[in-house]
């Protein structure tokens, strides 16, 4: 039956999304969650496997704490550095094409990481995974914005964000099961069947979409952003490794990184085809939403990094048990993320996000209760509230970012959202991990200095992390056993110092959100963005 002309009396308004796409929108969302699953699953699996990878061969790779930080950050830095270009390529070439290509690269990087022969190889192959992941994440969120009508977008994004909670739960549990039965590389190899399944389903169901007026690529901006981030994070991690942030290598590298990032911003302001349109940040609401995501992941990822060592190295839980301990965080995040839109409708995005950030800060401070013999239920309660808090920040902040931009720029908007999330996570691991390492070394160095039969290099390496100290203790027999208790105490003290910094960071985020997010609704229209009602829809009906 042919629909009546749009101007005819009684005619229904024309659809913004093609009917064929609209009918299968929930199936498309389910398929897209596969890609989100592998990206989050990989990081959460790596967290629970870090202690094993730190164990000397043949069990692990004998990675130091700084190498473990780089195994995480090589992924996030490459991911963050090319996200802007990946979003532009999706807008230009088609988001489905870019999504499929990213999945293939991610799968290949997973196989290479699984068979790494050294920490250096693992760091390099994790960077390959980050390259593939950078093309996956912007495309998924951009496709969601193109297959759902505006009124359904908050619900779809809530489900998208809630799936993070599922992945957070599945990752550590899956990793624990694999590590109990297989070698450490299996935590990366598990990605391959998921990638293959997702590629088949996406090829069949997901429609393609693109910007009819895509901008040119910005290779200079890409190089400046990647170089600046790598130098900055390298300097921070090196400072923690050396326990000396005044070392010329540390402040020289980090300072150069900051300078390069300033040049990146100046270049983007002057460019007529920027990879990051800095005009968007003139809108305080847009900037506040982006900042809240970066700050909450800065605090969260740094704390997650140290929690693994607390549960396994200090409390003696197995990788599987550590994974199961994360269930309250995942369950709370998954439960509240898909329902938070109703709270936002009643109270407004500013109150909800501010409350979430304050609660994140409170739970970080609550971790100060953890000691060598604290009941496990205390940790579980804290993780539950942390998951619930995040669920009241991520979905509304993401909706604010995505709905403030025209739909044809959804890829670029998604890139901004994911870039600041990854940069926040990377800096959180680098900064808070370095604070943890430096504080721990200061406490344990006196004990290690008195150990006989160790070279200066071995003493320095033993003081870098609790796992390194315990590894040395195991080789010293009865004399080493006397080192275990002080190592645990030094780690807990260092963890508490670091948690104070994480809690303060979340409070800064709460202040930013309270001052600049709108009281109700999504963020205001960003400068240069078309009004939502005037968007030119580009979703195409797929097969």
N, C-alpha and C positions, 0 to 999 in steps of 0.2 A: 504494500500500500504506500502510495506516494504521500509524503507529509505535506501539509498545507503550507503555502508560502509564509515566510516569517511575518509579513505585514498583514496577512489575512485576519479577519476578526476571529477570535477564539483560538488562533494558532498558538501552539506551545512555543516558548522561546527556543531558539536554536541551541543545540548542545555545544559546549566548548570542547568536550572530549568526544571523539568518534564513538558511536554506539557500540561497534564491535569491540573496541578497547574497553569501554565502560563495563560491558557485561562480564569480562573476565579480569577485572581489576584486582579482585582479592586473590585470585590464583597467581596473577603477576607478582603481587606483593609477597606471597608465600615463596615463590621462586627466588625473588630478590633477596630474601632473608638468608638463603644459602650462602650468598657471597658475604653478607655481613657475618654469618656464622664462622666462616673460615678465618676471616681477618681477626675477629675477637678471640675465637677459639685458639688460634695460634699463639697469641700473646699470653693468654691465661694458662695454656699448657706450658709455655716456656717458663712462666713464673714458678710453677710447682717442680719443674725439672732443673732449676738452677743449682740446687744443692748437689744433685747427681752430676751435672756437667762440671761442677767445681771439684768433684772427686778425681784424684789422679787416675790415669789409665791403668788397667783396661776398663774400669767401670765407667769413667767419664773422660773428660779432656784435660782435667787439671787446670781449669780456667781460674784466673784470679778475679777478685771482685771488680776491678776496673775492666777486665775483659768481659765479664758478665754484663756490666753496664753497657759496654759497647755492643754486645750481642743484641741487647734490647734497642739501643739507640741507633745502631746502623740501619735498622729497619725504619724507625720512626723519623730519622733525619732525611733519608732518601724519600720516604713517603711524604713528609711535609714539604720538602724542597721542590718536588715536581707536581704537587697537587694542583697548583694554579694552572700549569700548562696542561695537565691531564684533564682538568675541567674544561678548558678552552678547546682542547682536541675533541672532547665529547660533544660540546656545542657545535663544533665545526664539522666533524666527520660523521657524527651519529653516535649517540650514547650506547646503543646496543653493541655496535662494532667495537668500541673502546672497552666496554665491559667484558666482552668475550676475550679480547686480546689480553687484558689484564689478568683474567682468570688463568689463562694458559701460562703466562709468565710466572704468576704466583705458584702454580703447581710445579713448574720446573724448578723454581727456587727452593720449594719444599723438599724435593727429591735430593737436590744438591746439599742442602743443609743436613739432611738425615745422614749422609755419608761423609760429612766433614771429618778430616783427619787431624785437625788442630783447632784451637780457639780462633786463630786468624782466619782460617777457611770458613768457620761458622759465621764470623762477623761479616765476611765478604758475601756469603750466600744469603745471609739474612737481608743484606742490602738489596739483593736481587728480588727477594720476596717483597720488600718495601716498594720497589719499583713497580711490580705488578699490582700490589695493593692500592697504590696511588691512582691507578686507572679504574679500579673497581669501585671504591667508596663514593666518589662524586657522581658516578654514573647511576648508582642505585638510588640515591636520594633524588637526583634530577628526574629519573624515570618515574618515581613515585609522584613527584609534583606534576608530571605531565599526564598521568593516567587517572588521577583523582581530581574531582571537582574541589574548589576551594573549601567548601563547607565540610568535606570529608578529610581534608589534608591533616588536621590535627589528630584525628583518630588514627589515620594510617601512620603518621610519624610517631605517635605514641606506641603503636605496635612495633614499629621499626626500632625504637629505642628500647622497648621492653625485651626485644630479642637479645639485646646485649646482656641482660640478666641471665637469660637461658644459656648463652655462650659462656658467661663467666662461671656458671655452675658446671656445664658439661666439660669445659676445658680442664680444670684441675682434676676432676674425677676421672675423666678419660686418661689424662696424663698419669695419674697415680696407678690406674689399672695397667697401662702399658709399661710403666717403669717397674712394676712388680713382676712382669712376665717377659719383657723384651729389653733390648738395649736402648739407650737414651735417644738414639736417632728415630725411634718409632714415633716419638711425639710430633715429628715433622712429617713423617711418611703417611700418617693418618689423614693428612689434608688431601691426598691424591684422590681417593674415591669420592670425597665430597666435591672436589673440583670437577671431576668427570660427570657426576650426576647433575651438577648445576649447569654445566655447559650444554648438556643435552636438553634439559628443561627450558633454559633461557632461549636456546635456538628456536624452540617450538612456540613458546608462549609470549615472550617479551617483545613489544613493538619498538620500533626505532623512532627517534626524535632528534631534532637538531635545531640550531639557531639559524633562521634564514639569512641573517646578516652577521656572520661570525667575524670576530676581530682577527687580526694577524697575530702570529705567535710572537713571543717575547723572549728569545734565547738569552739576551743579556740579563734580563731580570731573573730568569731561572738560575743562571750561573751564580749571580750575586747572592741570591737567597740560599742556595745550597752551600756555597763556600762560607758565607757568614754564619749559618747555623752550625756547620761542622766545626769551624774554628772556635766558636763560643763554647759549645758543649765539650769539645776536646779540652779546652783550657780548664773548665770547671771540673771535669773528671780527673784530669792530671793533678789539679790542686789537691783533690781528695786522696789520690794515690800517693803523692809526695808528702801529704800533711803539711803543706807549705804553700799558701796562696800568694806569697810574696816572691816566689821563685820567678825569674825572668821568663822562663818558658811558659809559666802559667798565665801571668798577667799580660805578657806579650801576645800570646795566642788568643786569649779571651778578648783583650782589647782590640786586636785586629778584627776579630769576628764582629764585635759591636760596630766598628767603623764600617765594615763591609755592609752590614745590615742597614746602617744609616744611608749609605750610598744607594742601596736597593730601594729604600723608601723615596729618596730624591729622584732616582731614575723613574720610578713608577709614577711620580707626580708629573714629570715632564713628558713622559711617553704618550703618544697618541694611540698606542695599542698595548696598554699595560696588562701584565698577567694578573696583577692585583689592582683593581680600581680603588685607589685610596679615597676617592670622593664618597664612597659608601660610608666611610667612617666619620664623615661630617655629621651624620645622624647619631646623636648620643644614644638613642635606644638600640640602634644596630650595634654600635661599639660596645655597649654594656652587655648585650646578649652574647657577643663573641667573647668578651673578656670573662664572663661568668663561666663559659665552657672551658676556656684555657686555664683559669685559676682552679676550678674544681678538679680538673685532671692533673694539674701540677701537684696538688695535695694528695689526690687519691693514688696516683701511680707511684709516687715516692713511698707512701705508706705500704702499698701492696708489695713493693720490692723488699721492704724490710720484714714484713709479716711472715713471708716464706721462711726466712732464716730464724725468726722467733719460734715458729711452730715446729720446724724440723731440727734446727741446730740446738736450740735451747730447750724446747719441751720434748724433743725426741719423737715426734709423730712421723709416721711414714708419709711418702708423697701422696698416697691415696687418702690417708686420714686427713692430711692438710687440705686436699681438695674437697673432702666432705665438709670440712669446717667452713668453707666458703658458701655453702648452700643458703644460709640465712640471708646473706647479702644479695645473692642472685634471686632468691624467691621474692624478697621484698621489692627489689628493683623491677622485676617482671610484673608483679601484682599491681604496683602503684603506677607504673609508667603508662599503662593502657587506660588508666582511670583518671589521671591527673587533669585531663582537659576539662572535666566537670568541675573540679575545684577552681581551675583558672576562670571558668565562666562565672563562678559565684564571687570569687575574691579578687580576681585580676592577676595578671602575670607578674606584676611587681611584688605583691605580697607573697605569692607562692614561691617565686624564685629566691627572694630575700630570706624567707623562712627556711627554705632548703639549704641555702648557703650557711646560715647560722647553725642549723642542725649538723651539717658536715663538720663545721668547726668544733661543735660540742662533742661529736663522736671522736674526732681526732684527739681532743683533750681527754676524753674518756679512756683512750688507750694508755694513758699514764697509769691507770690502775693495774696494768698487766705486769706481773713479776714472774719469777721462776716457778711458783707454785699457785698462781691465781687460778681459781676454778674455771674450767673451760666455758661454762655457761656465760661468764662475764664477756668473754671474747665474742660468743655467739650473739648476745644481745647487742653489743656494739656494732657488729657487722650487719645485723638486721636494720638498725636505725641508719647506718651509713647507706645501705642500699635504698631504703625508703627516701632518704634525703636526696640522693642523686636522681631518683625518679621524679622528684619535684623541681628539678633544675633542667635536665637535659631535654625532655620533650618540649616544654614551653619555650625555652631559649632557641631551640632548633626551628620551631614553627615561626618564631619572631624573625629569625634570620631569613628563612626561605620565603615567607610571605611578604617580605619587604622588597623583593626583587621581582622583575618581570619573569614570567614563566620561561621565556626563551633563553634567559640567563641562568636557568636553574643549575646547570653544570658548574658555572663559575661560583654561584652562591654556595652550592654544596662544597666546593673546594675550599672556600673561606672557612666554613663551619668545621670541616675535617682538618684543615691545616692548623688552625689554632688549637684544636683538641690535641693533635699530635705534637705540636710544638710545646704546649703546656705539659703533656705527658713526658716528653723528652727532657725538658728542663727540670721537671720535678724529680725524675730519676737521677739526673746529673747533679743537681744542687743538693737535694735531700740525701742522695746516696753519698755525696762527698762529705756532707756534714756528719753523716753516720760514720763513715770511714775515718775521718779526722778525729772525731771525739773518741771513737773506739781505740784508735792507735795511741792517743794520749793516755788513756787509762791502762792499757795492757802493756805498753812498751817497757815499763819498769820490770814487770814479771818476766818478759821475754829476754831482757838484757842479762838476767842472771842465769839463763839456761846454758849448760856446757855443751860443747861440740857443735855449735852452729856458727856458720859464717855470718858476716855482717849482712850480706845479701839475703841469706835465709831468714835472719831475724827481721829484716825489713818486710819481706814477703809474708812472714807469719803474722805480722801486726796489721796487715791490711784488712782482714775480715775475721769474724768469729770462726768461719769454716776453715780458713787458712791456719788459724791458731790451733784448732782442734786436730787438724791433719798433722801438724808438727807434734802435738801432744801424743798422738797415737804411735808415733815412731820412737818416742822416748821411754816407753814402758812405764814403770812405777813413778819415775820423776815427772813424766808428762801428765799423769792423772791429777797431780796437784795443781795443774794449770787449768783444768776444766772448769771448776767453780769460778775462779776469777775471770775467765773468758766469758762465761755466761753473764756474770754481774756487769762486766764492762760493756757487753753488747746491750743489755737492758738499759743501762745508764745512757748510752749513746742513742738508743731508740727513743728514750724519753726526751732527750734534748732535741732530736730531730722532729718529734711529734709536736713540740711547742711551735716550731717554725711552720709546720704544715697547718696547724690550727690557726695561727695568725694569718697565713695566706688566705685561708677560707674566709676569715673575717673581713679582710680587704675586699674580697669578692662580694661579700654581702653588702658592704658599704657602696660599692660601685653600682650594684643592681638596685639598691634602694634609692639611689640618687637619680639614676638615668633611665631605668626601664619605665615604660608607660604604666599607668595604673591598671588599665584594662586593655584587652585586645593584643594583637601582635604589634611588632615594631612598626613605626611609621615608615612611609615610603622613603627609601633611600634616595639620595640625590641622583638624578639622571635616570631613575627607574620609571618605567611606564606604570600608569595606574592599573591595578589588578583588573578592572573592568575593561580596560583597553588592550589587554594582552592579545597577541596573536598566537593562537594555539598551534603547536606543531606536532602533537602526537599523531602518529600514523597507525592505522590499523595493521597489525601484523598477521602472519598466517595463523 
